[in-house]
Amino acid sequence: AMKNIFISFILILSGSFLMAQNLDPVKWDYQATSKANYTRVVFTADIQEGWYLYSQELPEGGPIPTSFNFETKGEPIFPVLAKEQSDYIFQSYDEMFDMELKKFKHQAVFTYEIAKEIPLKTIKGYLEYMCCDGNQCLAPKIIDFNFNLK
Protein backbone atom coordinates (compact mmCIF):
# COMPACT_ATOMS: atom_id res chain seq x y z
CA ALA A 1 0.00 0.00 0.00
CA MET A 2 2.89 2.33 0.84
CA LYS A 3 4.28 1.82 -2.68
CA ASN A 4 0.93 2.82 -4.25
CA ILE A 5 0.74 5.99 -2.17
CA PHE A 6 4.25 6.88 -3.26
CA ILE A 7 3.42 6.29 -6.95
CA SER A 8 0.25 8.41 -6.64
CA PHE A 9 2.29 11.18 -5.05
CA ILE A 10 4.82 11.08 -7.92
CA LEU A 11 1.96 11.23 -10.46
CA ILE A 12 0.41 14.23 -8.72
CA LEU A 13 3.77 16.00 -8.66
CA SER A 14 4.49 15.35 -12.34
CA GLY A 15 0.93 16.36 -13.22
CA SER A 16 1.29 19.76 -11.59
CA PHE A 17 4.69 20.17 -13.25
CA LEU A 18 3.16 19.44 -16.66
CA MET A 19 0.38 21.95 -16.03
CA ALA A 20 2.95 24.63 -15.26
CA GLN A 21 4.84 23.74 -18.44
CA ASN A 22 1.65 23.94 -20.51
CA LEU A 23 0.75 27.44 -19.39
CA ASP A 24 0.44 29.57 -22.49
CA PRO A 25 -0.58 33.07 -21.36
CA VAL A 26 0.38 34.74 -24.66
CA LYS A 27 -1.42 34.01 -27.94
CA TRP A 28 0.19 35.38 -31.12
CA ASP A 29 -1.49 36.43 -34.32
CA TYR A 30 0.35 37.87 -37.30
CA GLN A 31 -0.40 39.16 -40.77
CA ALA A 32 1.42 40.73 -43.69
CA THR A 33 0.07 43.49 -45.92
CA SER A 34 1.77 44.34 -49.18
CA LYS A 35 2.21 48.06 -49.92
CA ALA A 36 3.77 49.81 -52.94
CA ASN A 37 7.37 49.86 -51.74
CA TYR A 38 7.28 47.87 -48.51
CA THR A 39 5.55 44.99 -46.77
CA ARG A 40 3.94 45.70 -43.42
CA VAL A 41 4.05 42.83 -40.95
CA VAL A 42 1.97 43.15 -37.79
CA PHE A 43 2.37 40.83 -34.81
CA THR A 44 -0.32 40.97 -32.14
CA ALA A 45 0.12 39.34 -28.75
CA ASP A 46 -2.98 38.81 -26.62
CA ILE A 47 -1.84 38.49 -23.03
CA GLN A 48 -3.89 36.78 -20.32
CA GLU A 49 -4.99 38.84 -17.33
CA GLY A 50 -2.29 38.91 -14.66
CA TRP A 51 0.56 38.20 -17.09
CA TYR A 52 2.85 40.53 -18.95
CA LEU A 53 5.16 40.41 -21.93
CA TYR A 54 8.50 42.22 -21.99
CA SER A 55 9.45 45.05 -24.34
CA GLN A 56 11.91 44.82 -27.23
CA GLU A 57 14.25 47.23 -25.43
CA LEU A 58 15.44 45.98 -22.06
CA PRO A 59 18.52 46.64 -19.94
CA GLU A 60 21.29 44.02 -19.67
CA GLY A 61 20.86 41.36 -17.02
CA GLY A 62 17.08 41.38 -17.17
CA PRO A 63 14.59 39.05 -18.85
CA ILE A 64 14.72 38.01 -22.50
CA PRO A 65 13.34 40.87 -24.61
CA THR A 66 10.68 40.19 -27.22
CA SER A 67 12.49 39.86 -30.53
CA PHE A 68 11.64 39.21 -34.17
CA ASN A 69 14.14 37.55 -36.47
CA PHE A 70 13.44 37.67 -40.20
CA GLU A 71 15.07 35.46 -42.81
CA THR A 72 14.63 34.85 -46.51
CA LYS A 73 16.56 32.21 -48.40
CA GLY A 74 19.01 32.24 -45.52
CA GLU A 75 19.65 35.98 -45.89
CA PRO A 76 18.51 38.25 -43.06
CA ILE A 77 15.98 40.95 -43.90
CA PHE A 78 16.47 44.36 -42.38
CA PRO A 79 13.22 46.09 -41.53
CA VAL A 80 13.23 49.75 -42.47
CA LEU A 81 10.98 50.46 -39.56
CA ALA A 82 10.49 48.58 -36.33
CA LYS A 83 8.16 50.17 -33.89
CA GLU A 84 6.40 49.14 -30.75
CA GLN A 85 2.92 50.49 -30.76
CA SER A 86 0.67 49.59 -27.94
CA ASP A 87 -1.37 51.62 -25.51
CA TYR A 88 -0.63 48.97 -22.93
CA ILE A 89 3.10 49.45 -22.59
CA PHE A 90 4.21 50.64 -19.18
CA GLN A 91 7.39 50.86 -17.17
CA SER A 92 7.52 49.63 -13.62
CA TYR A 93 9.79 48.15 -11.01
CA ASP A 94 9.97 44.40 -11.56
CA GLU A 95 10.55 42.39 -8.37
CA MET A 96 11.50 39.25 -10.28
CA PHE A 97 14.51 41.01 -11.84
CA ASP A 98 14.99 43.84 -9.34
CA MET A 99 14.97 46.56 -12.04
CA GLU A 100 12.74 49.02 -13.87
CA LEU A 101 11.40 47.30 -17.00
CA LYS A 102 9.10 48.11 -19.89
CA LYS A 103 6.35 45.57 -20.37
CA PHE A 104 2.91 45.02 -21.85
CA LYS A 105 -0.39 44.03 -20.29
CA HIS A 106 -3.45 42.73 -22.16
CA GLN A 107 -2.13 43.28 -25.68
CA ALA A 108 1.03 44.21 -27.53
CA VAL A 109 1.27 45.15 -31.20
CA PHE A 110 4.59 45.06 -33.05
CA THR A 111 4.76 46.51 -36.57
CA TYR A 112 7.59 46.02 -39.02
CA GLU A 113 7.79 47.63 -42.42
CA ILE A 114 10.18 45.73 -44.66
CA ALA A 115 11.57 47.49 -47.73
CA LYS A 116 10.85 45.78 -51.05
CA GLU A 117 14.39 46.25 -52.32
CA ILE A 118 14.49 42.55 -53.11
CA PRO A 119 11.48 40.71 -54.55
CA LEU A 120 10.22 38.46 -51.76
CA LYS A 121 7.86 35.53 -52.20
CA THR A 122 7.94 34.64 -48.55
CA ILE A 123 8.95 36.25 -45.28
CA LYS A 124 9.87 33.81 -42.60
CA GLY A 125 11.65 33.75 -39.31
CA TYR A 126 10.92 33.36 -35.65
CA LEU A 127 9.94 35.43 -32.67
CA GLU A 128 11.20 34.93 -29.16
CA TYR A 129 9.54 36.16 -26.01
CA MET A 130 9.29 35.69 -22.28
CA CYS A 131 6.30 36.29 -20.03
CA CYS A 132 5.83 36.52 -16.29
CA ASP A 133 3.14 37.10 -13.72
CA GLY A 134 3.85 38.39 -10.22
CA ASN A 135 5.13 35.01 -8.99
CA GLN A 136 6.79 33.16 -11.85
CA CYS A 137 8.33 33.50 -15.26
CA LEU A 138 7.91 30.94 -17.99
CA ALA A 139 10.92 29.79 -19.98
CA PRO A 140 11.49 31.87 -23.13
CA LYS A 141 9.48 30.59 -26.11
CA ILE A 142 10.32 30.62 -29.79
CA ILE A 143 7.57 30.66 -32.42
CA ASP A 144 8.24 30.25 -36.15
CA PHE A 145 6.35 32.39 -38.62
CA ASN A 146 6.02 32.22 -42.39
CA PHE A 147 4.19 34.68 -44.67
CA ASN A 148 3.43 33.96 -48.32
CA LEU A 149 3.43 37.20 -50.27
CA LYS A 150 1.43 37.59 -53.45
Backbone as a chain_set.jsonl record, in Angstrom:
{"seq": "AMKNIFISFILILSGSFLMAQNLDPVKWDYQATSKANYTRVVFTADIQEGWYLYSQELPEGGPIPTSFNFETKGEPIFPVLAKEQSDYIFQSYDEMFDMELKKFKHQAVFTYEIAKEIPLKTIKGYLEYMCCDGNQCLAPKIIDFNFNLK", "coords": {"N": [[0.846, -1.204, 0.0], [1.98, 1.188, 0.764], [3.716, 1.623, -1.333], [1.977, 2.176, -3.452], [0.849, 4.594, -2.616], [3.068, 6.205, -2.731], [3.621, 6.144, -5.498], [1.275, 7.39, -6.464], [1.662, 9.905, -5.387], [3.942, 10.752, -6.779], [2.845, 10.849, -9.353], [0.969, 12.908, -9.024], [2.681, 15.039, -8.48], [4.166, 15.175, -10.923], [2.108, 15.729, -12.622], [1.275, 18.32, -11.841], [3.552, 19.668, -12.488], [3.599, 19.36, -15.264], [1.315, 20.831, -15.911], [2.16, 23.395, -15.259], [4.142, 23.682, -17.154], [2.614, 23.716, -19.439], [1.304, 26.091, -19.456], [0.164, 28.828, -21.264], [0.179, 31.836, -21.602], [0.302, 33.814, -23.533], [-0.994, 34.566, -26.649], [-0.311, 34.513, -30.039], [-0.84, 36.39, -33.015], [-0.467, 36.996, -36.459], [0.042, 39.023, -39.389], [0.595, 39.885, -42.834], [0.802, 42.715, -44.93], [0.846, 43.848, -48.172], [2.389, 46.677, -49.489], [3.037, 49.523, -51.694], [5.922, 50.061, -51.801], [6.898, 48.64, -49.686], [6.518, 45.938, -47.315], [4.171, 45.458, -44.844], [4.314, 44.043, -41.707], [2.481, 42.779, -39.116], [2.463, 41.916, -35.784], [0.511, 40.589, -33.278], [0.073, 40.273, -29.877], [-1.916, 38.672, -27.618], [-2.471, 38.919, -24.283], [-2.9, 37.106, -21.371], [-4.918, 37.984, -18.526], [-3.241, 39.281, -15.71], [-0.752, 38.484, -16.492], [2.336, 39.466, -18.1], [4.168, 40.728, -20.909], [7.454, 41.199, -22.074], [9.181, 44.18, -23.194], [10.77, 45.151, -26.365], [13.064, 46.549, -25.97], [15.289, 46.249, -23.49], [17.131, 46.523, -20.4], [20.508, 45.262, -19.848], [21.032, 42.066, -18.279], [18.502, 41.56, -17.472], [15.21, 40.162, -18.116], [14.541, 38.065, -21.048], [14.262, 39.957, -23.945], [11.418, 40.715, -26.071], [11.711, 39.574, -29.336], [12.136, 39.754, -32.909], [12.994, 37.863, -35.623], [13.937, 37.923, -38.847], [14.115, 36.081, -41.9], [15.131, 35.28, -45.21], [15.538, 32.993, -47.706], [17.79, 32.239, -46.324], [19.139, 34.62, -46.062], [19.359, 37.472, -43.97], [16.672, 39.782, -43.369], [16.384, 43.251, -43.321], [14.406, 45.242, -41.482], [12.939, 48.324, -42.423], [11.635, 49.828, -40.687], [10.94, 49.51, -37.347], [8.678, 49.322, -34.954], [7.312, 49.713, -31.724], [4.049, 49.591, -30.917], [1.68, 50.195, -28.765], [-0.938, 50.737, -26.593], [-0.746, 49.705, -24.19], [1.721, 49.552, -23.082], [3.969, 49.844, -20.374], [6.111, 51.144, -17.803], [7.682, 49.732, -15.062], [8.787, 48.941, -11.72], [10.263, 45.819, -11.44], [9.942, 43.081, -9.515], [10.847, 40.481, -9.844], [13.171, 40.698, -11.311], [14.453, 42.752, -10.151], [14.643, 45.412, -11.184], [13.829, 48.37, -13.157], [11.517, 47.941, -15.682], [10.262, 47.832, -19.048], [7.094, 46.789, -20.071], [4.269, 44.871, -21.335], [0.742, 44.766, -20.844], [-2.267, 42.905, -21.301], [-2.435, 43.452, -24.254], [-0.128, 43.508, -26.985], [1.267, 45.169, -29.727], [3.267, 44.761, -32.513], [4.879, 46.297, -35.129], [6.351, 45.904, -38.264], [7.965, 47.316, -41.012], [8.993, 46.316, -44.035], [11.373, 46.891, -46.411], [10.918, 46.73, -49.932], [13.217, 46.054, -51.45], [14.318, 43.849, -52.439], [12.808, 41.312, -54.389], [10.404, 39.545, -52.711], [9.054, 36.365, -52.074], [8.315, 34.986, -49.922], [8.201, 35.68, -46.403], [9.953, 34.755, -43.704], [10.736, 33.513, -40.413], [11.467, 33.805, -36.931], [9.995, 34.441, -33.735], [10.859, 35.47, -30.469], [10.095, 35.309, -27.052], [9.34, 36.226, -23.633], [7.392, 35.646, -20.764], [5.833, 36.758, -17.726], [4.187, 36.478, -14.536], [3.168, 37.881, -11.412], [4.477, 36.069, -9.767], [5.953, 34.084, -11.069], [8.067, 33.223, -13.861], [7.821, 32.143, -17.172], [9.708, 29.849, -19.155], [11.681, 31.172, -21.847], [10.074, 31.415, -25.042], [10.025, 30.241, -28.412], [8.657, 31.018, -31.519], [7.913, 30.019, -34.733], [7.4, 31.818, -37.791], [5.779, 32.335, -40.952], [5.192, 33.964, -43.895], [3.355, 34.041, -46.848], [3.77, 35.906, -49.695], [1.912, 37.696, -52.061]], "CA": [[0.0, 0.0, 0.0], [2.895, 2.331, 0.842], [4.28, 1.824, -2.676], [0.929, 2.816, -4.249], [0.742, 5.992, -2.171], [4.249, 6.879, -3.26], [3.417, 6.293, -6.95], [0.245, 8.414, -6.644], [2.287, 11.179, -5.053], [4.818, 11.083, -7.918], [1.958, 11.226, -10.461], [0.41, 14.232, -8.716], [3.768, 16.003, -8.665], [4.492, 15.346, -12.338], [0.928, 16.365, -13.221], [1.291, 19.762, -11.595], [4.693, 20.172, -13.248], [3.162, 19.44, -16.662], [0.383, 21.945, -16.032], [2.953, 24.626, -15.259], [4.841, 23.743, -18.441], [1.652, 23.936, -20.515], [0.749, 27.438, -19.393], [0.443, 29.573, -22.491], [-0.582, 33.065, -21.361], [0.381, 34.743, -24.66], [-1.418, 34.011, -27.941], [0.189, 35.376, -31.115], [-1.491, 36.427, -34.317], [0.349, 37.872, -37.301], [-0.398, 39.156, -40.768], [1.423, 40.727, -43.689], [0.071, 43.486, -45.923], [1.77, 44.345, -49.175], [2.214, 48.064, -49.919], [3.774, 49.808, -52.938], [7.371, 49.86, -51.735], [7.28, 47.865, -48.506], [5.548, 44.995, -46.768], [3.936, 45.699, -43.417], [4.049, 42.827, -40.945], [1.966, 43.147, -37.791], [2.374, 40.825, -34.812], [-0.324, 40.974, -32.141], [0.118, 39.336, -28.754], [-2.975, 38.812, -26.621], [-1.841, 38.49, -23.031], [-3.888, 36.779, -20.325], [-4.99, 38.838, -17.333], [-2.289, 38.912, -14.655], [0.558, 38.2, -17.088], [2.849, 40.527, -18.952], [5.161, 40.41, -21.93], [8.497, 42.221, -21.988], [9.451, 45.052, -24.338], [11.908, 44.823, -27.235], [14.251, 47.228, -25.429], [15.443, 45.978, -22.059], [18.524, 46.637, -19.937], [21.286, 44.023, -19.67], [20.861, 41.356, -17.017], [17.08, 41.379, -17.175], [14.593, 39.053, -18.849], [14.722, 38.006, -22.502], [13.336, 40.874, -24.608], [10.675, 40.19, -27.216], [12.494, 39.864, -30.534], [11.643, 39.215, -34.174], [14.136, 37.548, -36.468], [13.442, 37.672, -40.204], [15.068, 35.463, -42.814], [14.627, 34.854, -46.507], [16.564, 32.207, -48.4], [19.006, 32.243, -45.519], [19.651, 35.981, -45.886], [18.51, 38.246, -43.06], [15.985, 40.952, -43.903], [16.474, 44.356, -42.383], [13.222, 46.092, -41.526], [13.233, 49.751, -42.473], [10.981, 50.455, -39.557], [10.486, 48.581, -36.328], [8.164, 50.169, -33.887], [6.404, 49.138, -30.749], [2.924, 50.492, -30.759], [0.666, 49.592, -27.936], [-1.366, 51.621, -25.508], [-0.635, 48.973, -22.933], [3.097, 49.449, -22.587], [4.212, 50.643, -19.177], [7.387, 50.856, -17.172], [7.523, 49.63, -13.621], [9.791, 48.155, -11.008], [9.974, 44.401, -11.558], [10.555, 42.388, -8.371], [11.502, 39.247, -10.28], [14.507, 41.008, -11.838], [14.994, 43.843, -9.337], [14.974, 46.559, -12.036], [12.736, 49.015, -13.874], [11.396, 47.302, -16.996], [9.097, 48.113, -19.89], [6.351, 45.565, -20.366], [2.914, 45.022, -21.854], [-0.393, 44.027, -20.291], [-3.451, 42.728, -22.16], [-2.132, 43.276, -25.677], [1.03, 44.205, -27.533], [1.275, 45.153, -31.195], [4.593, 45.06, -33.045], [4.755, 46.509, -36.569], [7.589, 46.018, -39.024], [7.792, 47.634, -42.423], [10.176, 45.732, -44.658], [11.567, 47.486, -47.732], [10.852, 45.779, -51.046], [14.387, 46.246, -52.315], [14.486, 42.555, -53.113], [11.476, 40.714, -54.545], [10.218, 38.457, -51.761], [7.857, 35.531, -52.196], [7.943, 34.637, -48.547], [8.951, 36.251, -45.281], [9.867, 33.812, -42.597], [11.645, 33.75, -39.308], [10.925, 33.362, -35.647], [9.94, 35.434, -32.674], [11.203, 34.932, -29.16], [9.536, 36.162, -26.005], [9.292, 35.687, -22.284], [6.302, 36.286, -20.031], [5.827, 36.522, -16.287], [3.144, 37.099, -13.721], [3.851, 38.385, -10.219], [5.131, 35.014, -8.987], [6.786, 33.164, -11.851], [8.335, 33.498, -15.265], [7.912, 30.937, -17.986], [10.917, 29.791, -19.977], [11.494, 31.868, -23.131], [9.484, 30.587, -26.106], [10.323, 30.625, -29.791], [7.572, 30.662, -32.423], [8.242, 30.25, -36.148], [6.346, 32.39, -38.622], [6.017, 32.223, -42.392], [4.193, 34.68, -44.673], [3.435, 33.965, -48.321], [3.433, 37.198, -50.269], [1.434, 37.587, -53.448]], "C": [[0.881, 1.255, 0.0], [3.427, 2.682, -0.559], [3.262, 2.551, -3.564], [0.774, 4.298, -3.899], [1.897, 6.798, -2.762], [4.094, 7.143, -4.759], [2.373, 7.377, -7.226], [0.841, 9.802, -6.417], [3.162, 11.666, -6.209], [3.953, 11.544, -9.102], [1.365, 12.611, -10.244], [1.467, 15.303, -8.958], [4.044, 16.258, -10.14], [3.317, 15.995, -13.071], [0.945, 17.861, -13.039], [2.459, 20.405, -12.337], [4.307, 20.354, -14.718], [2.214, 20.61, -16.869], [1.139, 23.261, -16.088], [3.665, 24.79, -16.604], [3.884, 24.112, -19.579], [0.973, 25.293, -20.452], [1.132, 28.177, -20.665], [-0.306, 30.894, -22.432], [-0.559, 34.055, -22.528], [0.002, 34.028, -25.952], [-1.02, 35.0, -29.028], [-0.652, 35.261, -32.374], [-0.629, 37.33, -35.186], [-0.184, 37.894, -38.72], [0.518, 40.109, -41.526], [0.531, 41.43, -44.707], [1.078, 44.083, -46.889], [1.412, 45.775, -49.567], [3.105, 48.296, -51.141], [5.265, 49.501, -52.822], [7.842, 49.176, -50.45], [6.17, 46.869, -48.156], [5.405, 45.293, -45.295], [3.571, 44.376, -42.758], [3.639, 43.245, -39.538], [1.823, 41.896, -36.93], [1.544, 41.33, -33.633], [-0.263, 39.876, -31.085], [-1.052, 39.646, -27.836], [-2.493, 38.154, -25.345], [-2.909, 38.289, -21.965], [-3.789, 37.744, -19.151], [-3.983, 38.341, -16.291], [-0.887, 38.615, -15.171], [1.043, 39.431, -17.842], [3.987, 40.02, -19.824], [6.187, 41.537, -21.898], [8.718, 42.932, -23.321], [10.601, 44.522, -25.198], [13.194, 45.454, -26.707], [14.31, 47.006, -23.922], [16.896, 46.144, -21.652], [19.188, 45.26, -19.819], [20.971, 43.385, -18.324], [19.412, 41.143, -16.616], [16.523, 40.174, -17.92], [14.93, 39.106, -20.342], [13.761, 39.008, -23.145], [12.556, 40.164, -25.718], [11.481, 40.548, -28.46], [11.915, 39.154, -31.747], [12.83, 39.055, -35.102], [13.624, 37.122, -37.832], [14.529, 37.034, -41.049], [14.382, 35.244, -44.156], [15.761, 34.185, -47.261], [17.893, 32.274, -47.645], [19.599, 33.627, -45.287], [18.767, 36.734, -44.905], [17.862, 39.423, -43.792], [16.127, 42.05, -42.873], [15.246, 45.239, -42.501], [13.639, 47.562, -41.585], [12.645, 50.44, -41.253], [10.557, 49.366, -38.592], [9.952, 49.427, -35.213], [7.241, 49.381, -32.98], [5.244, 50.093, -30.669], [1.879, 49.751, -29.953], [0.339, 50.562, -26.829], [-1.067, 50.978, -24.161], [0.788, 48.849, -22.43], [3.236, 50.337, -21.346], [5.574, 50.277, -18.612], [7.152, 50.789, -15.679], [8.669, 48.826, -13.032], [9.354, 46.696, -11.05], [10.705, 43.648, -10.446], [11.322, 41.142, -8.787], [12.956, 39.521, -10.696], [15.177, 42.175, -11.108], [15.477, 45.008, -10.214], [13.718, 47.139, -12.661], [12.685, 48.422, -15.281], [10.149, 47.776, -17.727], [8.417, 46.791, -20.221], [4.947, 45.894, -20.85], [1.936, 44.212, -21.027], [-1.452, 43.921, -21.386], [-3.113, 42.49, -23.637], [-0.88, 44.054, -26.065], [0.973, 44.076, -29.047], [2.657, 45.588, -31.668], [4.463, 45.166, -34.562], [6.135, 46.644, -37.192], [7.224, 46.385, -40.445], [9.09, 47.264, -43.121], [10.271, 46.24, -46.091], [11.539, 46.403, -48.804], [12.024, 45.987, -52.002], [14.72, 44.956, -53.054], [13.103, 41.937, -53.239], [11.333, 39.483, -53.638], [8.947, 37.682, -52.076], [7.362, 35.125, -50.81], [8.783, 35.452, -47.561], [8.831, 35.234, -44.167], [10.897, 34.135, -41.544], [11.042, 33.228, -38.028], [10.89, 34.539, -34.684], [10.257, 34.73, -31.372], [10.655, 35.881, -28.104], [9.566, 35.437, -24.669], [8.142, 36.391, -21.57], [6.342, 35.86, -18.568], [4.516, 37.014, -15.696], [3.866, 37.579, -12.459], [4.719, 37.357, -9.512], [6.11, 34.145, -9.761], [6.994, 33.688, -13.257], [8.374, 32.168, -15.992], [9.194, 31.002, -18.804], [10.656, 30.54, -21.285], [10.951, 30.907, -24.191], [9.88, 31.144, -27.456], [9.17, 30.135, -30.672], [8.014, 31.002, -33.848], [7.089, 30.938, -36.849], [6.771, 32.323, -40.086], [4.883, 32.92, -43.12], [4.413, 34.392, -46.157], [2.955, 35.287, -48.874], [2.992, 37.017, -51.713], [2.095, 38.659, -54.295]], "O": [[0.578, 2.245, -0.666], [3.568, 3.851, -0.918], [3.632, 3.436, -4.336], [0.591, 5.141, -4.777], [1.717, 7.923, -3.229], [4.4, 8.237, -5.234], [2.561, 8.198, -8.125], [0.559, 10.745, -7.157], [3.129, 12.842, -6.572], [4.291, 12.519, -9.774], [1.271, 13.401, -11.183], [1.19, 16.34, -9.561], [4.145, 17.407, -10.568], [3.519, 16.731, -14.037], [0.659, 18.604, -13.979], [2.368, 21.555, -12.765], [4.641, 21.363, -15.338], [2.294, 21.306, -17.881], [0.799, 24.143, -16.877], [3.776, 25.9, -17.125], [4.286, 24.74, -20.558], [0.149, 25.612, -21.309], [2.288, 28.151, -21.088], [-1.309, 31.07, -23.124], [-1.311, 35.03, -22.523], [0.6, 33.013, -26.309], [-1.351, 36.183, -28.95], [-1.11, 34.181, -32.743], [-0.11, 38.334, -34.699], [-0.778, 36.927, -39.196], [1.129, 41.009, -40.949], [-0.379, 40.825, -45.274], [2.039, 44.738, -46.483], [0.272, 46.056, -49.935], [3.831, 47.4, -51.574], [5.814, 48.767, -53.644], [9.038, 49.138, -50.162], [5.044, 46.963, -48.646], [6.398, 45.373, -44.572], [2.65, 43.681, -43.187], [4.362, 43.973, -38.858], [1.144, 40.94, -37.307], [1.844, 42.377, -33.06], [-0.516, 38.705, -31.369], [-1.167, 40.762, -27.331], [-2.148, 36.972, -25.332], [-3.714, 39.18, -21.692], [-2.714, 38.251, -18.831], [-3.885, 37.143, -16.025], [0.057, 38.505, -14.389], [0.261, 40.32, -18.179], [4.658, 39.034, -19.518], [5.828, 42.7, -21.714], [8.483, 42.386, -24.399], [11.303, 43.584, -24.821], [14.287, 44.951, -26.966], [13.475, 47.519, -23.177], [17.798, 45.93, -22.463], [18.514, 44.236, -19.705], [20.678, 44.079, -17.349], [19.13, 40.608, -15.544], [17.268, 39.274, -18.309], [15.525, 40.069, -20.827], [12.554, 38.922, -22.915], [12.993, 39.136, -26.235], [11.89, 41.698, -28.624], [11.291, 38.099, -31.633], [13.58, 40.003, -35.337], [12.96, 36.094, -37.964], [15.704, 37.384, -40.943], [13.168, 35.043, -44.209], [16.831, 34.771, -47.428], [18.966, 32.353, -48.243], [20.459, 33.799, -44.423], [17.543, 36.647, -44.994], [18.443, 39.984, -44.721], [16.002, 41.8, -41.674], [15.064, 45.915, -43.514], [14.563, 47.988, -40.894], [13.106, 51.505, -40.843], [9.888, 48.408, -38.98], [10.7, 50.177, -34.586], [6.496, 48.505, -33.418], [5.426, 51.277, -30.385], [1.274, 48.79, -30.428], [1.229, 51.138, -26.204], [-1.127, 51.634, -23.121], [1.048, 48.13, -21.465], [2.687, 51.437, -21.289], [6.118, 49.215, -18.917], [6.511, 51.664, -15.096], [9.408, 48.137, -13.735], [8.208, 46.376, -10.733], [11.934, 43.584, -10.434], [12.323, 40.784, -8.165], [13.846, 38.702, -10.469], [16.315, 42.538, -11.405], [16.576, 45.526, -10.018], [12.672, 46.491, -12.694], [13.693, 48.403, -15.988], [9.124, 48.079, -17.117], [9.064, 45.813, -20.597], [4.499, 47.038, -20.784], [2.251, 43.116, -20.565], [-1.514, 44.758, -22.287], [-3.464, 41.453, -24.2], [-0.614, 45.13, -25.529], [0.67, 43.009, -29.582], [3.156, 46.643, -31.277], [3.991, 44.232, -35.211], [6.979, 47.4, -36.71], [6.285, 45.833, -41.017], [10.148, 47.825, -42.836], [9.355, 46.042, -46.889], [12.064, 45.306, -48.613], [11.838, 46.085, -53.215], [15.315, 44.965, -54.132], [12.302, 42.019, -52.308], [12.062, 38.504, -53.79], [7.893, 38.271, -52.314], [6.167, 34.949, -50.572], [9.911, 35.852, -47.852], [7.728, 34.895, -43.74], [11.811, 34.93, -41.762], [10.208, 32.322, -38.039], [11.654, 35.496, -34.81], [9.961, 33.548, -31.196], [10.74, 37.101, -28.244], [9.781, 34.228, -24.586], [7.939, 37.592, -21.748], [6.81, 34.775, -18.22], [3.828, 37.853, -16.277], [5.094, 37.667, -12.465], [5.605, 37.724, -8.74], [7.0, 33.535, -9.169], [6.209, 34.484, -13.771], [8.904, 31.184, -15.476], [9.698, 32.084, -19.105], [9.529, 30.543, -21.78], [11.324, 29.734, -24.229], [10.048, 32.352, -27.627], [8.759, 28.978, -30.58], [8.434, 32.125, -34.13], [5.927, 30.675, -36.541], [7.958, 32.264, -40.408], [3.728, 32.518, -42.985], [5.534, 34.49, -46.654], [1.855, 35.738, -48.557], [3.613, 36.284, -52.484], [1.833, 38.747, -55.495]]}, "num_chains": 1, "name": "protein.A"}
